[in-house]
Amino acid sequence: MPEKKIEYIKNFVKNGGNLISSFETSLYDGDGKRLNDFQLSDIFGVNFNGKIFLLDMWDYIYPVNQKTFFKGITKKFLPSTECGIEIKVKTGNPLIYFYEKLKGCYDGIPKVSNLPFLILNKYGKGNSIYIAGNFGGTYYKYRFPEYKLLVKNICDLFSKRLIKIEDEWIEAILREKDNKIYLHLINLTTGLKRPITYIKKIENLKIDIFLKFKFAKTIFSNKKIKIEKHKDFITFTLSEFYEYEVICFEK
């Protein structure tokens, strides 16, 4: 990360932005050279302790405070990331720790280590969540449901929900232009095989938008959408779409 990006991120968080980071974020300069410490260490509230380590599929992490970020998560033994990074806490508040490594999957119940895994830190008007492991890569590979819940809870605590979709296989992206909001919907319902050979048609997809609009229509199929208005959001049902659709909302 070059210095210009570092300063931009620092100003973003200092002025009230929220940042989720993990593993080696900002540990390399703009030319890819590894540094002695995180360039965003003040935001993370931690320092790099100089060591990166591997974990096994039977290693775990431990949530210290079950009330913060852990809605819907009841386990005391959560699956660990595949890699970890040793850090020293400065101003941050550790909410999850690594358990001590086990010698094997039948090695008994591990003790909680002194290595922090997730740290919450206040920086200016904003907040930082730093995760001392390759969180994204591990979730991409194993799809641990607790990881998904953890990110959802963090986002719900620090941001306002703008959209809710019943189907979890839909990717949704909101864009704004010329006083209009465009909702891009990407259908990822393909089954569990590669290469992708078909896209399953989505029917009667219910969507909630936590914004106020008077009019909505689909771009590709060019159909007007009937909107049901509530106090804080609007609801509508998309009768069907295949690979891709864009919905235009006018304020």
C-alpha positions in Angstrom: 0.0 0.0 0.0 1.5 3.3 -1.0 1.6 6.3 1.4 -1.2 8.2 -0.4 -3.6 5.3 0.3 -2.5 5.0 3.9 -3.3 8.7 4.5 -6.6 8.4 2.7 -7.7 5.5 4.9 -6.5 7.2 8.1 -8.6 10.3 7.3 -11.5 8.1 6.4 -11.6 6.3 9.8 -10.6 9.5 11.7 -13.7 11.3 10.3 -16.1 8.5 11.3 -15.5 5.7 8.8 -15.4 2.0 9.9 -12.7 -0.4 8.7 -12.4 -4.2 8.7 -8.9 -5.5 8.0 -7.1 -8.8 8.3 -3.8 -10.6 8.3 -1.0 -8.7 6.4 -3.0 -5.6 5.5 -0.7 -2.6 5.2 2.4 -4.7 6.1 3.9 -4.1 2.6 4.8 -0.8 0.9 3.7 0.3 -2.6 6.6 -1.8 -4.1 5.6 -5.0 -2.3 8.5 -4.8 0.3 7.6 -6.1 3.7 7.9 -3.6 6.5 8.7 -4.0 10.2 5.2 -2.9 11.3 1.7 -2.2 9.9 1.4 1.1 8.2 -2.1 1.3 9.7 -1.0 0.2 13.2 -2.5 3.3 14.8 -5.9 2.4 13.3 -5.6 -1.3 14.2 -4.5 -0.5 17.7 -1.8 -3.2 17.4 1.8 -3.7 16.3 3.3 -6.6 14.2 5.3 -8.9 16.5 7.4 -10.3 13.6 6.0 -13.8 13.2 3.4 -15.5 10.9 2.4 -19.1 11.8 0.3 -21.9 10.3 -2.6 -23.6 12.0 -4.2 -27.0 11.5 -7.9 -27.9 10.8 -8.3 -28.9 14.4 -7.2 -25.6 15.9 -9.7 -23.0 17.3 -10.3 -19.4 18.3 -12.2 -18.3 21.4 -14.6 -15.4 21.7 -13.9 -13.6 25.0 -17.1 -11.4 25.1 -20.1 -13.3 23.8 -22.3 -10.1 23.7 -20.2 -8.2 21.2 -20.5 -9.3 17.5 -21.6 -12.8 18.4 -25.4 -12.7 17.9 -26.4 -16.2 16.8 -23.0 -17.7 17.6 -23.1 -19.9 20.7 -20.0 -22.1 20.3 -16.9 -21.5 22.5 -14.7 -23.4 20.0 -14.8 -21.6 16.6 -12.7 -22.9 13.7 -9.4 -21.1 13.3 -8.0 -19.5 10.2 -5.4 -21.4 8.3 -2.7 -18.8 9.1 -2.2 -16.5 12.0 0.0 -13.4 12.6 1.5 -12.5 16.0 0.6 -9.0 17.2 1.1 -6.8 20.3 -1.9 -4.9 21.4 -1.4 -1.1 21.9 -4.8 0.6 22.3 -7.1 -2.1 20.9 -9.6 -4.3 22.8 -9.2 -8.0 22.0 -12.6 -9.8 21.6 -11.3 -13.1 20.3 -8.1 -15.1 21.1 -6.4 -18.0 19.5 -6.5 -21.3 21.4 -3.2 -22.9 22.0 -2.2 -25.3 19.1 -3.1 -28.9 19.5 -0.7 -31.8 18.6 -3.6 -33.6 16.8 -7.3 -33.8 16.6 -7.6 -36.0 19.7 -5.2 -34.0 21.9 -7.9 -32.9 24.3 -9.3 -29.5 25.1 -6.9 -26.7 24.4 -6.2 -23.7 26.7 -6.8 -20.1 25.5 -3.5 -18.6 24.4 -2.3 -15.0 24.8 -2.4 -14.4 21.1 -5.3 -12.0 20.1 -7.3 -12.9 17.0 -9.9 -10.1 16.6 -9.2 -6.6 18.0 -11.7 -3.6 18.2 -10.1 -0.2 18.2 -11.4 3.3 18.3 -9.6 5.8 16.0 -10.8 9.3 15.9 -14.6 9.2 15.3 -14.3 5.8 13.5 -13.8 2.2 14.4 -11.4 -0.5 13.3 -11.8 -4.3 13.4 -8.5 -6.1 12.8 -8.4 -9.9 12.4 -5.0 -11.5 12.9 -5.5 -14.3 10.4 -6.3 -15.0 6.7 -10.0 -14.7 7.4 -11.2 -14.1 3.9 -9.2 -16.9 2.4 -10.3 -19.4 5.0 -14.0 -18.4 4.6 -13.7 -18.7 0.8 -12.3 -22.2 1.2 -14.5 -23.7 4.0 -17.6 -21.4 4.3 -17.7 -21.6 8.1 -21.2 -20.3 9.0 -19.8 -18.6 12.1 -17.5 -16.5 9.9 -20.4 -15.3 7.9 -22.4 -14.4 11.1 -19.4 -12.6 12.5 -19.1 -10.3 9.5 -22.9 -9.8 9.4 -23.0 -8.8 13.0 -20.0 -6.4 12.6 -21.7 -4.7 9.6 -25.1 -4.5 11.4 -23.4 -2.8 14.4 -21.4 -0.2 12.5 -23.6 0.5 9.5 -27.2 1.0 8.4 -28.7 -1.9 6.4 -29.8 -0.7 2.9 -31.1 -3.9 1.4 -32.4 -7.3 2.4 -32.9 -10.2 0.0 -34.3 -13.6 1.0 -32.2 -15.6 -1.4 -28.6 -15.9 -0.3 -27.4 -16.8 -3.8 -28.0 -13.3 -5.1 -25.3 -10.7 -5.3 -26.7 -7.2 -4.9 -24.9 -3.9 -5.7 -26.3 -0.4 -5.3 -25.2 2.6 -7.4 -26.5 6.2 -7.5 -26.6 8.5 -10.5 -28.6 11.6 -11.5 -31.0 11.3 -8.5 -31.7 7.6 -9.3 -30.7 4.4 -7.5 -29.7 1.4 -9.6 -29.9 -2.1 -8.0 -27.7 -4.6 -9.8 -28.7 -8.2 -9.2 -26.4 -11.1 -10.1 -27.8 -14.6 -10.0 -25.2 -17.1 -8.6 -27.6 -20.1 -8.3 -25.6 -22.5 -10.4 -25.4 -25.7 -8.3 -22.2 -27.0 -6.8 -20.3 -28.0 -9.9 -17.6 -26.5 -12.1 -17.6 -25.5 -14.9 -20.9 -23.7 -14.7 -23.3 -25.1 -17.2 -26.6 -23.5 -16.3 -28.1 -20.7 -14.3 -31.3 -21.5 -12.3 -34.1 -19.1 -12.9 -35.1 -17.1 -9.8 -38.9 -16.6 -9.3 -40.8 -14.4 -6.9 -37.8 -12.9 -5.2 -38.7 -10.6 -2.3 -36.5 -7.6 -1.7 -36.6 -4.9 1.0 -35.0 -1.5 0.3 -34.4 0.7 3.4 -34.8 3.9 1.3 -37.8 5.9 0.1 -38.8 5.9 -3.6 -41.9 6.6 -5.6 -41.2 4.6 -8.7 -39.3 1.5 -9.8 -38.8 -0.5 -13.0 -36.5 -3.2 -14.4 -34.0 -2.2 -17.0 -33.6 -5.4 -19.0 -37.2 -6.7 -19.0 -38.6 -3.1 -18.9 -41.3 -3.8 -16.4 -42.8 -1.5 -13.9 -42.6 -2.8 -10.3 -45.3 -2.6 -7.8 -44.0 -1.2 -4.5 -45.4 -1.8 -1.0 -44.5 1.1 1.3 -43.7 0.8 5.0 -42.5 3.2 7.6 -38.7 2.8 7.1 -38.5 0.7 3.9 -40.2 -0.4 0.7 -40.9 -4.0 -0.3 -41.4 -5.4 -3.8 -41.3 -8.8 -5.5 -39.3 -9.5 -8.7 -41.4 -12.1 -10.6 -38.4 -13.7 -12.3 -34.9 -13.2 -13.6 -32.1 -15.3 -15.0 -28.4 -14.2 -15.0 -28.7 -10.5 -14.4 -31.1 -7.7 -13.8 -31.0 -4.0 -13.0 -33.8 -2.2 -11.1 -34.0 1.6 -11.4 -35.5 3.6 -8.5 -36.6 7.2 -8.8 -36.7 9.4 -5.7 
